[in-house]
Each structure stands twice: as structure tokens, then as C-alpha cells.
Amino acid sequence: MADKKPAKSNALQREVTVTPELADITGEGPLTRASVTSKVWDYIKKHDLQAADDKRQIEPDDKLGKVIGKERISMFKMTAAISKHIK
């Protein structure tokens, strides 16, 4: 039998702490980074926050705006904005 290597630490599966503003969207932890992203996308889709003319653009409501800012933002930049609310 081949020796199994220990699993590498996967940053997406590590538990994180979220700020109260982000917890309003994702719920209280403990959460993994991957589940935070998934829950934010669930919130965006549930509240129809993707721009009608370009689904890659997010138009935040007041609650999401507390996390990523009030202006329309690219989904690619949104991840960086959310990471400021993760410890």
C-alpha cells in the first residue's frame, strides 16, 4: 500500500470568524470561508441583487452594502470586499 500524505490545509475549509455585519447575511459561525461565499451568493440570488444588464455586477441593498459598500461592484471585487469582514 502506498503511504497516504497528510491532507494539505485548505484555506477554504478553515473555520473563520465573521463581523456582525457579515453575520447578518451569513448567520453566526462557525463557518468556513467557502460557506461564507456560498451564503453571500444565496443572499444575492434570494434578493435579486445581480444587475439585470450584467449578472457579473452586484447591486447591493442596505444590508449587503454594509459589507461590500453601497456602489455597484463586480463579483470578482466583491470577494476582496467580503474578506475584510473575515478573521
N, C-alpha and C positions, 0 to 999 in steps of 0.2 A: 504494500500500500504506500502511496505517496504521502509524504508529510503535508499536512494542511498548514498553510501560512495563516497567521492571525489576521483577522479582518482589519483592513485599514480603517482608521477613524474617518467617518463620512460626515462632513460639516452639515449636510442637510438633515442628518438623523440625530444630531446632537440636540439635547434639550436646551431651550433658551427661555429667557425672561422677557416679557413684553411690557411696554409702558402702558399706563392706564388708558391712554387714547387709542392705542392699537388693540388693547384688550376689549374695548367697546365693540370692535369689529370681529375679533377672532375668538373671544371668550378667554377666560382665565386659563393659565397654564396648568401643568407643564405642557409645553408644545415643542415640537421640533421645528426647525427652520422651514422644512418642506411643508409641514401642516399649516404654518403661518401663511405661506404663499398661497396654498390651496384655499384657505378660509377667506383670504382677502379677495381672491378671484370669485369665490362663491358669492361674497357680498356684492362685488361689482356686477355680476350677472343678475343676481336677485333684484338689484335696484336699478338695472338698466343704465349703467354708468359708462358704457362704451359709446363713443361718438358714432352717430348714425352714418357719417360720411367716411369714417376711417376707424374700424374696430380696434386698431392698434393704439388709439388715443383714448385716454380715460378722462372723463369729465366728473371730478369729484363732487359729491354732495357735502353738506356741512360736516358730517361725522368723519368721512374719509379725508376731507380737506384738512382736518386737524393732524393727520398723519403725513400726507404727501403734499400738502399745500392746496390752495384754492384754485390755482390755474390748471388748465388742460395740460396733461402730461402724457408722454409716450409710455407705453407699458414697459419699455426697456429701462427708462429712467425711474419708473415707479419702484422697481426693486431696490435701487440705491436709496430712495427716499424712505422706504419702509425699514431698511437696515439700520437707520438712525434710531429706530424705536425698539431695537432688539439688543439684548445684552446677553 
